[in-house]
Every structure is written in structure tokens, then in C-alpha cells.
Amino acid sequence: MALYVLKFGGTSVGSVERIQAVAQRVKRYRDQGHQVAVVVSAMSGETNRLVALAKDINEQPMTRELDVLLSTGEQVTIALLSMALMTIGVPATSMTGDQIRMMTDSTHSKARIMDIDEQAVMSVLNGGKVAVIAGFQGRDEQGNITTLGRGGSDTSAVAMAAALKADECRIYTDVDGVYTTDPRVEPNARKMDTITFEEMLELASLGAKVLQIRSVEFAGKYNVPLRVLSSFQDEGEGTLITFEEQDMEAPLVSGIAFNRDEARLSILGVPDQPNVAASVLLPIGKADIDVDMIIQNSVGDNTADFTFTVHRNDYARATEVLEQVSADLGAREVRGNDKIAKISVVGVGMKSHVGVASTMFESLGNEGINIQLISTSEIKISVVVEEKYLELAVRTLHSAFKLEQTA
């Protein structure tokens, strides 16, 4: 007998019929003798509906009250799924974030998990029932309802699995695993049987949408075996995310991630002196704008050029801030481009093998794709290119690193 934590996202519980299908899947685990805790999201579209209601009242809703409102979405799902389970003869108990004693800090709308008292859930499981848990929510020390923000239900599930010392945390979603790249861009993308936490963290941070980065970080920190499976297919083992690196014959590159939501800003002719990077980036940070890739280079006349990327939604605001910085520093000019994309190749094989960068750059060059920026880490190489070349670049690299499906 094993203990599994299963997580089902909004599309998996998007209707009564889908909730009933989830109940049947949970029953199969129970029929095999396993203990099961199920973490669910709100039904698809429900959180957006609740946010819209709040904004009809106040365009800038009070975060405490917004958390109270949004937490009801998951409570609807846990009640319905518990009813569906009991209807087919599976004892079940629904549990809110407060009832599972998930303690968080007091940062409403993006709270961090501080502790979970697993005894409440273990009591339900040891009593022969399925624990049906509301993801995305907890409570702070003052008893206020809090929500965990983007990807919160995935994080709830992984945290619950860590607290329960579960044999595996299984994330059921609308895809059947982690692919070498987005199959909508490259039809020959291949589902991976396994991937390391390092690789998954990079892919998640670089734009892969299968798992939220917080949940992967949590799983890695607490050594929780994590598997991604499809809610809509009964067969298949999905993708296991593990600490074990693949064998020496595995490809150097495991996957290709991309992000269309990038913009590039450059400030040219700033004084080439200590602390200039801080002079540029501190005002950007104070404007609550996240910076991604950064390049600084001296140009030989006691000045330097400074280039960085931001999310496209922050482009206009970042440009305003940088224009003021330029005036303060006496820089020559500010340039920008919000029609760029970032493409990254990821693989633990890069740690011990050479030639990935040269293959990447040569392949793109042969297609006439100009590289504007380059950033590297131990297991990743990222480049910025014109957005119009994104899909061609992804397909080119996928082929160059032989990531296609095998017969």
C-alpha cells in the first residue's frame, strides 16, 4: 500500500462530468489499496469570475477580502468531489486550508507556506477515507484566510506530499507529461519519461507552462517525487521529475523552452565606472519591475552600454524609468524593442560536455536568425531573437539536438 497525493487542476474539474471522472480515477487508486489525499483547484474559469466580481465593486480590491472571496472557488470543488466519491461508495472528507492547518505568512494573494500539521489529514486517511483538500489556500497566525498566488494549488499539493511523506505527488493536468518543447510549435516534440529537478526548474522558469516554478522548487527542497500525468487519458506513466540524472548516453539537451512575453531595453553611453549597474537597475527595481537577462559592455571612450530584458507588460513603464535614469546619468540615448522572444536549451548533460553553444548558434545562423543577446548557466543557454523567428528557431533547435519522437 502506498500513499499518494493527487492534484487536479481547473480543467480537470471544470464540470460535473469531469468531477465524476476524477472520482472514478480516485476510486481506482483506492481499489488498489492505496491511501489517497486529493488536492483540487477551483473549477476552470471560476477564479477569473470571482476576480471580476471583486473589480465590479472596487478596481483595486482589498487583498484580505479578495483572499476570502477567491478561496471559495476551491471550496466548491472539494464539496462536489467529496459528494461524487461518496456517491460511488468511496468514503471522503472535504478539508479547507484552515482544516488541514496549512499555516502561511500574512502576505495576502501571494502567501508563503510556513508549516503544515499533517496530523489532521493523516487522521482522515487512517480512518479509511479520502482527504479532499482545497489547494491554493491557508491561514496566517491571526486566523486570516490567505491564498498562495499563481500556481498555488500545485504548491499546496507538493507541500502536502512533503508533510505526509507521500510515496509520490501526482499532478494531473491537460497534458500527458513534460515534452521536449511545446507540441503546438513543434509537432515532433517528444514526451519525456523522466527529467531532473534541475532541468524542470530551468524549463519552468523559462516559460514552460506544465508546472509552476514554486511547486518544483518545493518538491526539490523536500525531495518529493513528482509526476505529471493527463486527467483525460487512462494510460501512460506521464513524466517523473527526479533527482537522478539520466545515463551517459542521454541527449545533452533535454528540452527547449521559449517565452514570447519579452522586451529589451538598452541605455547607451553611461559612465564606465563602479556602481553604474546599480544606478541603472535600482530605479527599475523600485518600480517593481523584474529584470531578466543583463549585459554590460565597455565601448572604449570611458562609457558603457547596458542592456537588459523585462516582461513585455512592463516595457512602457520601464522605458519611462530608464529615460529618467538616462537624464540623471548623462547617457547618450535609450533604445528598446518589444518584439523579441527568448529561446532556451536546457540539459544537465551540458555540465560535462562541450559543443552545445556552437551547435545552437550555428543552427540558428544557418537559418538566417540573428542572435541579439546570450545568457548561460551550468545547464542552460538562452538567446534573444526577433519574435517573428521564434517558431522557426524552436523547430530548428529541436532538430539540431535530435529531440524528435523515435519510432
Protein Blocks (a to p, Z undefined) as FASTA:
>chain_A
ZZddddddfklmmpfklmmmmmmmmmmmmmnopacdddddddehklmmmmmmmmmmomba
cfklmmmmmmmmmmmmmmmmmmmmmmnopacddddfklnopacdfbehiaccfbdcfklm
mmmmmnopacdddehiacdfkopacdebehklmmmmmmmmmmnopabdcdddfbfbdcfb
dfklmmmbccdfbdcfklmmmmmmnopakbcfklmmmmmmnopacddddfkbcgdjhjad
dfbdcdfkbcfblbdcddfkbccdddehiacdehklmmmmmmmmmnopacfbdcdddehi
opacddddddfklmmmmmmmmmmmmmmnopabdcddfbbcddddddfklmmpghklmmmm
mmmmmnopacfbdcddfkbccddddfklmmmmmmmmmmmnopaccZZ
